[in-house]
Amino acid sequence: GLLGIRSWIEDNQIERKVYDIEMGTKDVLMIRNIKGKYGILSITRKKRKIETLKVLLPMKYTMIKDCGNGVYILEKNHKYGIYNVADGKIVIDVIQDKIDPINSENIVFNVYNGNSVRKFNCHGDRILV
């Protein structure tokens, strides 16, 4: 459970300042530090025991919204971006004014920047309409 994860994090000094852990999926956790900044860890398990934890995103985001399917909307300094766990990277830079999922699977997003609105998929590919 989360207690085992917290002690594993502390014992292995992955993120020394983890204050809170929010369960995401069985393989991905959202973490928060005492200052309220969020990050993401991935977990690998072997026979139900934690084998490794890896920092996917450091705790520097003011908000991380789990959209499902390993896709996360990030907020930092009132700007937004998208991180995709499967792609292992931020697929839309955290410089957008606003991002909204536009379908129930959260795989297509409206991305607002200035006066423009563009559609992107969860891999950061622009969708031309």
C-alpha positions in Angstrom: 0.0 0.0 0.0 0.9 3.7 0.2 2.7 3.2 3.6 5.1 0.7 1.9 5.7 3.1 -0.9 6.4 6.0 1.4 9.0 4.0 3.4 10.5 2.7 0.2 10.8 6.3 -1.1 12.4 7.4 2.2 14.8 4.4 2.4 16.0 4.9 -1.1 16.0 8.7 -1.0 14.2 9.0 -4.3 12.6 12.3 -3.4 13.6 13.4 0.1 10.8 15.9 0.3 7.8 13.9 -0.5 4.9 15.0 1.7 1.9 13.3 0.2 1.3 10.5 -2.2 -1.8 10.3 -4.4 -2.5 6.9 -5.9 -2.7 7.1 -9.7 -2.6 3.7 -11.3 -0.7 0.7 -10.0 2.3 1.8 -12.0 2.2 5.6 -11.6 1.9 7.9 -8.5 1.4 11.6 -8.1 3.5 13.0 -5.3 3.4 16.4 -3.6 6.0 18.2 -1.5 5.4 20.4 1.6 5.2 23.5 -0.6 2.3 22.0 -2.6 4.2 21.2 -5.8 3.4 18.0 -7.6 5.4 15.5 -9.5 5.0 11.9 -10.9 6.8 8.6 -10.0 6.6 5.3 -11.8 6.7 2.0 -9.9 8.0 -1.4 -11.0 7.0 -4.3 -8.9 8.1 -7.9 -8.7 5.8 -10.4 -7.0 3.9 -7.5 -5.3 7.0 -6.0 -3.9 8.4 -2.6 -5.0 11.4 -3.2 -7.1 12.1 0.4 -8.4 10.7 3.9 -8.2 11.7 6.4 -10.9 11.0 10.1 -10.9 9.2 10.8 -14.2 8.4 14.5 -13.4 10.1 16.4 -10.5 7.9 18.1 -7.9 7.6 21.5 -9.6 4.1 21.7 -10.9 1.2 23.6 -9.1 -1.3 21.1 -10.5 -1.3 17.7 -12.2 -4.6 16.4 -13.5 -4.8 12.7 -14.3 -6.8 12.3 -17.6 -6.5 8.5 -17.6 -4.6 6.4 -20.1 -1.3 7.7 -18.7 -2.0 11.2 -19.8 -1.6 14.2 -17.5 -2.3 17.9 -17.8 0.4 19.9 -16.0 0.2 23.4 -14.6 3.1 25.6 -13.8 3.1 29.4 -13.4 -0.5 29.6 -14.8 0.6 27.8 -18.0 -0.4 24.3 -19.1 1.1 21.3 -20.9 0.6 17.6 -21.4 2.7 14.7 -20.2 2.3 11.2 -21.6 3.7 8.3 -19.6 3.8 5.9 -22.6 5.8 8.5 -24.6 8.0 9.2 -21.6 7.9 12.9 -22.1 6.1 16.2 -22.0 4.3 16.1 -25.4 2.9 19.6 -25.3 5.1 22.2 -23.6 4.0 23.9 -20.4 3.5 27.3 -22.1 -0.2 27.0 -23.1 -2.9 29.4 -21.7 -5.4 26.6 -21.3 -5.9 22.9 -22.2 -9.3 21.1 -22.2 -10.0 17.4 -23.0 -12.7 17.3 -25.7 -13.7 13.6 -25.7 -14.5 11.1 -23.0 -11.3 9.1 -23.6 -9.1 12.2 -22.9 -7.1 11.5 -26.0 -8.0 14.7 -27.9 -7.4 18.2 -26.4 -8.2 21.8 -27.3 -5.0 23.8 -26.7 -5.5 27.5 -26.2 -2.6 30.0 -26.7 -3.4 33.7 -27.1 -6.3 33.9 -29.5 -5.7 30.6 -31.2 -7.3 27.2 -30.4 -5.8 24.1 -31.9 -6.6 20.4 -31.4 -3.9 17.9 -30.4 -3.9 14.2 -29.6 -2.4 12.8 -26.4 1.0 12.3 -28.2 1.3 16.0 -29.0 0.4 15.6 -32.7 -1.7 18.4 -34.1 -5.0 17.4 -35.5 -6.0 19.5 -38.6 -9.7 20.0 -39.0 
